[in-house]
Amino acid sequence: MSIAPQPLQAFRASLLHFHADPAFQPDAFAWHQDGLLLVEDGKIKAAGDYASLIATLAPGTPVRDYRGKIIMPGFIDTHLHFPQTDMIASPAPGLLPWLETYTFPTERQFGDPAHAREVADFFLDELLRCGTTTAMVYCTVHRESVDAFFEASAARNLRMAAGKILMDRNCPEFLCDTAEGGVRESEELIRKWHKQGRAMYAITPRFAPTSTEQQLRLTGELARAYPDTFIQTHVSENPDECKWVQSLFPQARSYLDVYDSMGLMRERAMYGHCIWLDERDFARMAESGAAAAICPTSNLFLGSGLFDFERADAARVALSLATDVGAGTSFSMLQTMNEAYKVARLKGSYLPAVRMFYLATLGAARSMQLEGTIGSFVAGAEADFIVLDPKATPLLARRTERCENLEELLFALALLGDDRAVDATYACGRQVHQRRPSSI
């Protein structure tokens, strides 16, 4: 997709972005109550106080006025499944029966390019409506699903990571590939899509039970051959799943050790869930540079368990938040923050709002090794940003009028907000979503 040069754009609003993790550094963010964001050719030129920056603009430069709203980097969702869009909110007593009853039959349809593209278009528009500008996305075993996703993403000029699922056992025959064939197709897709425009490829073994040792070893070899690709998979989500892995890989010390022994622990590796890891597992994640995608909504939905923020933070594991659609029941990162806060409380810890917004922006960018590219307003970063409206609903308006500081304001948005709070979404400085006023 050819993008024409863009002239300087100026946006006036309250500005928020992060430069550190608030859990470990108190002055971790920049907050400009009356701020100005300058964008040129799809990149951030400057972000700061309106009074300081306005004087740098040539006379007559138009300024988009979003006063009363908050501009911040777009949300980054580090774990979700675009083929599961149409089966979201499907009832099941647990993870494994949910996969058998709903997930696998739904994914069967994605060998059809037209179907895959129609779902990809809806999926991406839904992300943008919720303020998510980057995501790490699971496709299906079908290469057609990957092509459809990246074609739809390129049409919107979005920075997205995605990949073909690899699984060669313990799944229906209609979704089963082979160890060699699945990895060979993945390599072909890497060569076709990785770093083409804003596309990034993620090597995607579904989870250890659906791959033979041979497939996992070949996947590790592929990851070593293409070190700047991503790796994404699931680990330690559900107690029954953990027992299953133990029976399939009795030689492994832990579920995570299965992946480690296959060469799949490195930077740019994103592990979804990480609920039942022990201290040695978390230490190994931190040592390897692998990151955890925390999926509170789906974990509550499937009854899988509660993520241990304190144990992960003690090991200094890179953390991010994720919706995990379709086990997750919302595309909204604000609703995901809502659930993450409650999960933390149930585990006996406290998650401040500034930390939640960090995890959904710069924290996710750092987890993906993309700091300086997305997730903040440093000069030269790609201008993916959103406009949040603290008065989007009557309840939000009433509560935020009474907020006395930034933490209260962000907490209200996280606990009471959803897609309605996203007034606009921008990708590389171009508006890709504008909220329509409700007719209700």
C-alpha positions as CSV (number, residue, x, y, z in Angstrom):
1,M,0.0,0.0,0.0
2,S,1.5,3.3,-1.1
3,I,1.1,6.1,1.4
4,A,1.4,9.7,0.2
5,P,3.6,12.1,2.3
6,Q,1.6,13.9,5.0
7,P,2.1,17.5,6.0
8,L,2.5,18.5,9.6
9,Q,-0.5,17.8,11.8
10,A,-1.2,19.2,15.2
11,F,-3.6,17.8,17.8
12,R,-4.6,19.6,21.0
13,A,-5.8,17.6,24.0
14,S,-4.5,16.2,27.3
15,L,-1.6,14.0,26.5
16,L,-0.4,10.8,28.3
17,H,2.4,8.5,27.5
18,F,5.0,6.4,29.4
19,H,8.7,6.1,29.4
20,A,9.0,3.5,32.2
21,D,7.0,1.0,34.3
22,P,5.1,2.7,37.1
23,A,5.6,-0.4,39.3
24,F,9.3,0.3,39.4
25,Q,9.7,4.0,38.7
26,P,7.4,6.7,40.2
27,D,7.9,9.3,37.5
28,A,7.2,6.8,34.7
29,F,4.9,8.9,32.5
30,A,4.4,12.3,30.9
31,W,1.1,14.0,31.5
32,H,0.3,17.3,29.8
33,Q,-3.1,18.5,30.8
34,D,-3.1,21.0,28.0
35,G,-0.9,19.3,25.4
36,L,0.0,19.4,21.8
37,L,0.9,16.4,19.6
38,L,2.8,17.1,16.4
39,V,2.8,14.4,13.6
40,E,4.5,14.5,10.3
41,D,4.7,11.8,7.6
42,G,3.1,9.4,9.9
43,K,5.7,9.8,12.7
44,I,5.7,11.6,16.0
45,K,7.5,14.9,15.7
46,A,6.9,16.3,19.2
47,A,4.6,15.9,22.2
48,G,4.4,18.4,25.1
49,D,2.7,21.4,26.6
50,Y,0.6,23.4,24.2
51,A,2.0,26.7,25.5
52,S,5.5,25.6,24.7
53,L,4.9,23.9,21.3
54,I,2.4,26.2,19.7
55,A,5.1,28.8,19.1
56,T,7.0,26.3,17.0
57,L,4.2,26.1,14.4
58,A,4.1,28.2,11.3
59,P,1.3,30.8,11.4
60,G,-2.0,29.4,10.1
61,T,-1.1,25.7,10.9
62,P,-4.4,24.0,11.6
63,V,-4.8,22.4,15.0
64,R,-7.3,19.6,15.6
65,D,-9.0,20.5,18.8
66,Y,-9.7,17.6,21.2
67,R,-9.7,19.6,24.4
68,G,-11.6,17.8,27.1
69,K,-10.3,14.5,25.8
70,I,-7.1,12.5,26.3
71,I,-4.7,11.5,23.5
72,M,-2.4,8.6,24.2
73,P,-0.7,5.9,22.2
74,G,-2.9,3.2,20.7
75,F,-3.5,0.1,22.7
76,I,-1.4,-3.0,21.9
77,D,-3.2,-6.4,22.4
78,T,-0.6,-9.1,22.6
79,H,-2.7,-12.3,22.4
80,L,-6.0,-12.9,20.4
81,H,-7.4,-15.1,17.7
82,F,-9.1,-13.5,14.7
83,P,-10.8,-16.7,13.5
84,Q,-12.7,-16.9,16.8
85,T,-14.5,-13.7,16.3
86,D,-17.8,-15.4,15.3
87,M,-17.7,-17.8,18.3
88,I,-17.1,-15.3,21.1
89,A,-19.3,-15.9,24.1
90,S,-19.7,-19.6,23.5
91,P,-20.6,-21.7,26.6
92,A,-18.4,-24.5,27.8
93,P,-17.3,-26.0,31.1
94,G,-13.6,-25.5,30.5
95,L,-10.8,-24.9,28.0
96,L,-10.5,-28.3,26.4
97,P,-14.2,-28.9,25.8
98,W,-14.5,-25.3,24.5
99,L,-11.8,-26.1,21.9
100,E,-13.4,-29.3,20.8
101,T,-17.0,-27.9,20.7
102,Y,-16.5,-24.5,19.2
103,T,-13.0,-23.5,18.3
104,F,-12.0,-26.3,15.9
105,P,-15.2,-26.4,14.0
106,T,-15.2,-22.6,13.6
107,E,-11.6,-22.6,12.4
108,R,-12.3,-25.2,9.7
109,Q,-13.9,-22.5,7.5
110,F,-10.7,-20.4,7.1
111,G,-9.4,-22.4,4.1
112,D,-11.9,-20.2,2.2
113,P,-10.1,-17.0,1.3
114,A,-13.3,-15.0,0.9
115,H,-14.6,-16.1,4.4
116,A,-11.2,-15.4,6.0
117,R,-11.1,-11.9,4.5
118,E,-14.6,-11.0,5.6
119,V,-13.9,-12.0,9.1
120,A,-10.5,-10.3,9.1
121,D,-12.1,-7.0,7.9
122,F,-14.7,-7.1,10.7
123,F,-12.0,-8.2,13.3
124,L,-9.7,-5.3,12.5
125,D,-12.5,-2.7,12.4
126,E,-13.6,-3.9,15.8
127,L,-10.0,-3.5,17.2
128,L,-9.8,0.0,15.8
129,R,-13.2,0.8,17.3
130,C,-11.9,-0.2,20.7
131,G,-8.6,1.8,20.3
132,T,-6.3,-1.1,19.5
133,T,-3.8,-0.2,16.8
134,T,-1.4,-3.2,17.1
135,A,-2.0,-6.8,18.0
136,M,-0.4,-10.3,18.1
137,V,-2.9,-12.4,16.2
138,Y,-3.4,-16.2,15.8
139,C,-4.7,-17.2,12.4
140,T,-5.6,-20.9,11.6
141,V,-3.6,-23.7,10.1
142,H,-4.6,-22.4,6.6
143,R,-2.2,-20.2,4.9
144,E,-5.2,-18.5,3.3
145,S,-6.1,-17.2,6.7
146,V,-2.7,-15.5,7.0
147,D,-2.9,-14.0,3.6
148,A,-6.4,-12.6,4.3
149,F,-5.4,-11.1,7.6
150,F,-2.3,-9.3,6.3
151,E,-4.1,-8.1,3.2
152,A,-6.8,-6.6,5.4
153,S,-4.2,-5.1,7.7
154,A,-2.2,-3.6,4.9
155,A,-5.4,-2.0,3.5
156,R,-5.6,-0.1,6.8
157,N,-1.8,0.5,7.1
158,L,-1.7,-1.2,10.6
159,R,1.3,-2.6,12.4
160,M,0.2,-6.2,13.1
161,A,1.9,-9.4,14.0
162,A,0.2,-12.7,12.9
163,G,1.0,-16.2,11.9
164,K,-0.3,-19.6,10.8
165,I,-1.1,-22.0,13.6
166,L,1.1,-25.1,13.7
167,M,-0.5,-28.4,15.0
168,D,0.1,-31.9,13.8
169,R,-1.6,-34.0,16.5
170,N,-4.5,-34.0,19.0
171,C,-6.8,-32.0,16.8
172,P,-9.4,-32.8,14.1
173,E,-8.0,-34.3,10.9
174,F,-9.4,-31.3,9.0
175,L,-7.1,-29.0,10.9
176,C,-4.1,-31.3,11.2
177,D,-0.9,-30.4,9.2
178,T,2.4,-32.2,9.3
179,A,5.6,-31.4,11.2
180,E,7.6,-30.6,8.0
181,G,4.7,-29.2,6.0
182,G,3.5,-26.8,8.6
183,V,7.0,-25.4,9.2
184,R,7.7,-25.2,5.5
185,E,4.5,-23.2,4.9
186,S,5.4,-20.9,7.8
187,E,8.7,-20.2,6.3
188,E,7.1,-19.3,3.0
189,L,4.7,-17.0,4.8
190,I,7.6,-15.3,6.6
191,R,9.3,-14.6,3.3
192,K,6.1,-13.3,1.8
193,W,4.9,-11.1,4.7
194,H,7.5,-10.3,7.4
195,K,8.5,-6.7,7.2
196,Q,6.4,-6.0,4.2
197,G,5.0,-2.6,5.0
198,R,3.9,-2.8,8.7
199,A,3.4,-6.6,8.8
200,M,5.3,-8.7,11.2
201,Y,5.3,-12.5,11.2
202,A,4.7,-14.6,14.4
203,I,5.8,-18.2,14.4
204,T,2.7,-19.8,16.0
205,P,2.6,-23.3,17.5
206,R,-0.9,-23.4,19.0
207,F,0.2,-25.1,22.2
208,A,2.4,-28.0,23.2
209,P,-0.3,-30.7,23.2
210,T,-1.2,-30.1,19.6
211,S,2.4,-30.4,18.3
212,T,4.7,-33.4,18.2
213,E,8.2,-33.1,19.5
214,Q,9.4,-33.2,15.9
215,Q,7.2,-30.2,14.9
216,L,8.3,-28.2,18.0
217,R,12.0,-28.9,17.2
218,L,11.5,-27.8,13.6
219,T,9.7,-24.7,14.8
220,G,12.6,-23.9,17.1
221,E,15.0,-24.3,14.1
222,L,12.8,-21.9,12.1
223,A,12.8,-19.4,15.0
224,R,16.6,-19.5,15.1
225,A,16.8,-19.0,11.3
226,Y,14.6,-15.9,11.5
227,P,15.5,-14.3,14.8
228,D,13.6,-11.0,14.1
229,T,10.3,-12.8,13.8
230,F,8.0,-13.3,16.7
231,I,7.0,-16.5,18.5
232,Q,3.5,-16.8,20.0
233,T,1.9,-19.7,21.9
234,H,0.0,-20.7,25.0
235,V,1.5,-21.9,28.3
236,S,0.1,-23.0,31.7
237,E,-3.4,-21.6,31.1
238,N,-5.5,-24.3,32.7
239,P,-4.8,-27.1,35.3
240,D,-6.2,-29.9,33.0
241,E,-4.1,-28.6,30.2
242,C,-1.0,-28.6,32.4
243,K,-1.6,-32.2,33.4
244,W,-2.1,-33.2,29.8
245,V,1.3,-31.6,28.9
246,Q,3.0,-33.5,31.7
247,S,1.6,-36.7,30.4
248,L,2.7,-35.9,26.8
249,F,6.2,-34.6,27.7
250,P,7.2,-36.5,30.9
251,Q,10.8,-35.6,30.5
252,A,10.2,-31.9,30.8
253,R,10.6,-30.2,34.2
254,S,7.6,-27.9,33.5
255,Y,5.2,-26.9,30.7
256,L,7.4,-23.9,29.9
257,D,10.5,-26.2,29.8
258,V,8.9,-28.0,26.9
259,Y,9.2,-24.9,24.8
260,D,12.6,-24.0,26.2
261,S,14.0,-27.4,25.3
262,M,12.9,-26.9,21.7
263,G,14.6,-23.5,21.3
264,L,11.5,-21.4,21.6
265,M,12.5,-19.1,24.5
266,R,14.0,-15.9,23.3
267,E,13.3,-12.2,22.8
268,R,10.1,-11.6,20.8
269,A,8.5,-14.7,22.2
270,M,5.1,-14.0,23.6
271,Y,3.6,-16.6,26.0
272,G,-0.2,-16.3,26.6
273,H,-1.6,-16.8,30.1
274,C,1.4,-18.0,32.3
275,I,-1.0,-18.7,35.2
276,W,0.6,-21.9,36.7
277,L,4.3,-21.1,36.3
278,D,6.6,-21.4,39.2
279,E,9.5,-19.2,40.3
280,R,12.0,-21.1,38.1
281,D,9.7,-20.6,35.1
282,F,9.4,-16.9,35.7
283,A,13.1,-16.5,36.2
284,R,13.7,-18.3,32.9
285,M,11.3,-16.1,31.1
286,A,13.1,-13.0,32.4
287,E,16.5,-14.4,31.5
288,S,15.5,-15.3,28.0
289,G,13.7,-12.1,27.2
290,A,10.4,-13.9,26.6
291,A,7.3,-12.0,27.6
292,A,3.9,-12.9,29.2
293,A,0.6,-11.9,27.7
294,I,-1.9,-11.6,30.6
295,C,-5.4,-12.6,29.6
296,P,-7.7,-11.9,32.6
297,T,-11.0,-11.9,30.8
298,S,-10.6,-15.3,29.1
299,N,-9.0,-16.7,32.3
300,L,-12.1,-15.8,34.3
301,F,-14.5,-16.9,31.4
302,L,-12.9,-20.4,31.3
303,G,-12.2,-20.6,35.0
304,S,-8.5,-21.2,34.3
305,G,-7.0,-19.3,37.2
306,L,-5.6,-15.9,38.4
307,F,-2.4,-14.4,37.1
308,D,0.2,-13.8,39.8
309,F,1.4,-10.2,39.3
310,E,3.6,-10.2,42.4
311,R,5.5,-13.3,41.4
312,A,6.0,-12.1,37.8
313,D,7.2,-8.7,39.0
314,A,9.6,-10.2,41.5
315,A,11.3,-11.9,38.5
316,R,11.0,-8.8,36.4
317,V,9.3,-10.6,33.5
318,A,8.1,-8.4,30.7
319,L,4.3,-8.1,31.0
320,S,1.5,-6.9,28.8
321,L,-2.3,-7.2,28.6
322,A,-4.4,-9.1,26.1
323,T,-8.1,-9.7,25.3
324,D,-7.7,-13.3,24.1
325,V,-10.8,-13.1,21.9
326,G,-12.7,-15.4,21.5
327,A,-12.3,-16.9,25.0
328,G,-12.0,-13.3,26.0
329,T,-15.4,-11.7,25.9
330,S,-14.5,-8.2,24.7
331,F,-12.2,-6.6,22.2
332,S,-11.9,-3.6,24.5
333,M,-8.6,-3.1,26.3
334,L,-10.4,-0.9,28.8
335,Q,-12.7,-3.8,29.8
336,T,-9.6,-6.0,29.9
337,M,-8.0,-3.6,32.4
338,N,-11.2,-3.8,34.5
339,E,-10.8,-7.6,34.8
340,A,-7.0,-7.4,35.3
341,Y,-7.6,-5.1,38.3
342,K,-10.0,-7.6,39.9
343,V,-7.7,-10.5,39.2
344,A,-4.9,-8.7,41.0
345,R,-7.1,-8.0,44.0
346,L,-8.2,-11.7,44.2
347,K,-4.5,-12.6,44.2
348,G,-3.9,-10.2,47.0
349,S,-2.1,-7.5,45.1
350,Y,-3.1,-4.0,43.8
351,L,-2.9,-2.8,40.2
352,P,-2.9,1.0,39.9
353,A,-4.6,2.5,36.8
354,V,-1.3,4.0,35.6
355,R,0.2,0.5,35.6
356,M,-2.7,-0.9,33.6
357,F,-2.4,1.8,30.9
358,Y,1.4,1.3,30.8
359,L,0.9,-2.5,30.2
360,A,-1.5,-1.8,27.4
361,T,0.9,0.6,25.6
362,L,4.6,0.9,26.3
363,G,4.7,-2.3,28.4
364,A,3.4,-4.2,25.4
365,A,5.8,-2.5,23.0
366,R,8.7,-3.4,25.3
367,S,7.4,-7.0,25.5
368,M,7.5,-7.1,21.7
369,Q,10.9,-5.4,21.5
370,L,9.3,-2.5,19.7
371,E,10.0,0.4,22.1
372,G,10.7,3.5,20.0
373,T,8.5,2.2,17.1
374,I,5.1,2.0,18.8
375,G,3.7,2.5,22.3
376,S,4.9,6.0,23.1
377,F,5.2,9.6,21.8
378,V,9.0,9.7,21.5
379,A,10.1,11.6,18.5
380,G,10.3,9.3,15.4
381,A,7.8,6.7,16.7
382,E,5.0,5.7,14.5
383,A,1.9,8.0,15.1
384,D,-0.6,5.3,16.2
385,F,-2.7,7.0,18.8
386,I,-6.2,7.2,20.2
387,V,-8.5,9.9,21.6
388,L,-10.3,8.9,24.8
389,D,-13.4,10.7,25.9
390,P,-13.9,10.8,29.7
391,K,-17.5,12.0,29.1
392,A,-18.4,9.2,26.7
393,T,-21.3,7.9,28.8
394,P,-23.5,9.6,31.4
395,L,-21.9,7.6,34.2
396,L,-18.4,8.2,33.0
397,A,-19.1,12.0,32.7
398,R,-20.6,12.1,36.2
399,R,-17.7,10.2,37.8
400,T,-14.8,11.9,35.9
401,E,-16.2,15.4,36.8
402,R,-15.4,14.5,40.4
403,C,-11.9,13.1,39.8
404,E,-9.2,14.9,41.7
405,N,-6.1,13.5,40.1
406,L,-4.8,11.5,37.1
407,E,-5.0,8.2,38.8
408,E,-8.6,8.6,39.6
409,L,-9.4,9.7,36.0
410,L,-7.6,6.7,34.5
411,F,-9.1,4.4,37.0
412,A,-12.6,5.6,36.1
413,L,-11.8,5.0,32.4
414,A,-10.5,1.5,33.1
415,L,-13.4,0.4,35.3
416,L,-16.3,2.2,33.6
417,G,-15.0,2.5,30.0
418,D,-15.4,0.4,26.9
419,D,-15.4,1.0,23.1
420,R,-17.7,4.1,23.6
421,A,-14.8,5.9,25.4
422,V,-12.7,5.7,22.2
423,D,-13.6,8.9,20.3
424,A,-11.1,8.3,17.5
425,T,-8.3,6.1,16.4
426,Y,-5.3,7.0,14.2
427,A,-2.8,4.8,12.4
428,C,0.4,6.5,11.2
429,G,-1.3,9.9,11.6
430,R,-4.4,8.9,9.6
431,Q,-7.8,8.6,11.2
432,V,-9.0,5.0,10.9
433,H,-12.0,5.2,13.3
434,Q,-14.4,7.9,14.4
435,R,-17.0,7.1,16.9
436,R,-20.6,7.7,15.8
437,P,-22.8,9.4,18.4
438,S,-25.3,7.0,19.9
439,S,-28.9,7.3,18.7
440,I,-30.1,6.0,22.1
